[in-house]
Amino acid sequence: MFILPGSDQQSATNSTNDSDGATLGRQQHDKQQQQHPTINSKHAIRQLAAVELRKQVSTWWPKLEESVRTNVKAKLLEIILSEPESLPRHSTARVIATVGRVEIPNNTWSELVAFLFQCSSSANAGHREVGVYVIYAIFEVTDAFADNLRQLLELFSRTIVDPESQVVRTTTVQALGKMADFIEEDQKDEIAMFSELVPHMVNVLQQCLSESDEESAAKCFDVFDTLLLLEIPILSKHVQNLIQFFLNIGGNTSYEPSMRVQGLSFLMWAIVYKKTKIQRLKLVTPMIQALMPIAAEEEPEDSDEDSPARLAFKVINTLATNLPPQQVFPVALEGILAYMQNSDALYRKAAMVTLAVLVEGSVDFIRPKFNDLLLVVCAGLQDPEANVRRAACMALGSFAEEFDQEVAENHATLLPLVFNLMNEPTPEITKQACNALDAILEGLGENILQYLPVLMEKLMHMLDHAQGETRAVVVAAIGSAAHASGSEFTPYFAEVMKRLQHFMSVHASEEDLMLRAVATDALGAIAEAVGKAAFTPYLNDLMNLAMEGLSLDNTRLRECGYYFFAAISRVFEADFAPYLAAIVPQLINSCQLDENSTRVDSNETEDLDDIEDDAEDELNYVFKSAIADEKEVAADAIGELFQHTRSAFLPYVESSVKELINLTSHMADGVRKASCGALFNFLRTFYNLSKSADWKAGIPVTVPLHDNVAQLNTLVMPSILQVWEDEDDKMVVVQVLQEMVETVKLCGPGIVAENMQTIAEHLNLIFEKKAYCQQELADDEGLLDEDEQAEFDGLLITSASDLVGALAAALGESFVPYAKVFIPHIAKYYKKSKPTSERSMAVGSLGEVAAGMGAAVTEFTETLFPIFVKGLNDEEDEVRSNAAYAIGSLCQNTTIDISSQYPALLTALYPLFQGQNLVNTTDNACGAVARMIMAHPAAVPLEQVLPVFVQALPLKRDFEENEPVYKLIFSLIRSQNAWIFNNLTQLLTVFATVLPKEEELKAPTRAEMIEMIKALNQQFPALNIGASPLSVYLQ
């Protein structure tokens, strides 16, 4: 029989019965008593009894006789009303909720609803607390009250303004938070009733804050965070007031920092989930203006501790990455420039960190202003206050990550400043300076060589004398120096190896393990720099140390071990095969790690029922991001190992694919990205192993995939398409799109043929801004009709457009029905009001479509031609460059005679041959002219055009355009064009320049060029080719 908490039978049973459940309960209670001897024994026992009863109810309730159930239900209501202590009362409420989950849907406990309404409306505050809490507890476990929402909302409209009890008001807020999950989109009246209660919910939170009731305030914060996630528009009409309210909380220094942090955290999620409403209400400016003073507050010494200032930076970063940079950056920049003039160093520091966190979402917008902003950063690097210099290093690091080319061009200004900071005695500045240096070196390329001797001397000195985290940062910088300098790093290799090999063996402390991890990672970069021959003598020892590191129970060390293995496989390729048997099982184990752990922190105010819920309910599991990071790196490494060891990896393909497919549904976006990337890598590697004939454009497929590729594709592609459809993170979808582009270009139409309709539907949703990952782009008023969008939103559209171009090339003439849908979508992004990146994307993508479809592009000529002509006259270099490629492709493929437009086109193209800032602009202009001539030779005045055309050779960057360029030149030589024959010496000089560079010419073009040189040598002995650098090609 059931023993009810608070009954005489319970007391008797506790002394005589030693059932399993009671024993477990007493054991838990004894443990609590040992840990917290101040717990009142009687109410603790009543609470434990209720916890045990709830577990028994879940198992045995349906098996009880009806009369027993009736008596128990009545007794429960009696007990909860008489219970004076809150914790046992809460546990009893959860027993009632558990019983109600069974009884209410069966209409066998009508007394409960009446009881709860009676309690909640009682003149006794304690009864009201009981009534509202039981309702809250029932909403936690069941939708049994889904048919009573209106009545409950009417009730809550009274309890939320309870005149006596803060507990009633706070519990009402909690109950509303749970109720919201059960309101459907079509329940307009309920949504409206709920929405009317939001101001009262705000008042409850304000009361909690005013009374310094942090525990109740935290519960209210949780509810507001929950309401943000809902698709129903409960908060919509309150967004402006809520933003202002939570900004006030964040800026109120009289509140505890933890409360301010929670207020700012709400703003961060509001930006993510209510971004369109924030844009519509033009709230960005007041938000930034309120956040920047908070950012100028003191920060705690512990770098892991949240504070209002740190949350303010996170909110600013969230604004930058989720909203159009045109709306965020100018306002923030105004504050940055003002703060840099402030005599208070905290304001100057805030300016530097704000600039650092703005970069991520504003790259294209910032780029034209880069030089001016770099001056601001340089001023920060030379500030008299150490904390400002440290923050400026962070800003410089952000710039180096996103503007590697521009930073590399300013190396003469930046590196001396960074070197000076590395000499400072303050460890934090030294560390941040090394971090900035690390980021700069990643993109420095050949510019590093002039600094390499001084740099390595400085880094080696620091390595021998630095302590703590700084030493690990120095090791990372050495790895980046090796990456940037390549084989020029070889003179420093032996001395570096002595130190880093030792670091790979340390393990005495957490600090040692971090150093060991960074050294392991750096040695992978060093191996790629110095090459296979130099690294081979160290390989076995280092591989053993890296394998040993995997067993030291440190996720960071395992991650860096996997980075190391991937790098070594790139260097040693097939020779890495002997290590696979030891490494792959470790990678699989990492993919299978369980990151769920229960959160059980007992204290004297703990609700034991909550502890039980944490143990039983997976929703309360704590997510361990470190393990997710390890899975992400492991998935990437698996893909790389197969790519580089190729057939040696085949025994591990089946188990690897199984784990990678499992990871596509992982809760962490980084893991989903990595697993999708690895699966695409497997497809490409299988395709390369299959040595298939070159694919031919079109569906049905005329050159089928190899059986192995087709089987893997059948297994992999549905999983990837499911990720695409269900994914809520844009960057995961971007990864899928970019990987699919690369895979389609390599493998051809066979890779998408079976799923083309689904792919087209998914693409169309992106262009219509209705994909699941774009759900925040619309609010209750629909989509915003604005040309401005966040750069990450733009990246999604760009990636989708890139895939359209790749599909056009793979499908050729079969792409026509899809082109009718996608060309209008992409074309709307070319208009003057759109930012440069979007205009460039539109013209470039449509150019790829024109190139890929062949003659089938003809029916779209009238749509595309005017866009491309406008693009040729665009004010921005990259748009003109793409337009040159696009117009050439259209002229080449359309069967409509547009040669009458050639004079105007040549006039528009001519400036692109003169002193362009973007070198591939002239390359694309050359390709366009070549295609135009081949399409309609008679329409081009060759004597005027060829001198300008040949003078621009050889091409500087866009080597794909070498194909039409040399195809034209070979044709003109064969047709004995007079101007070409008179300028053969100039052409042979061009040939001599490009032939030694294998990456610049495709094999057939290279072979044809060599045959042409041999023919010219025979036909024109006077050219004396045998005495020129081209003589090596005459054999």
Disulfide bonds with the S-S distance in Angstrom:
none
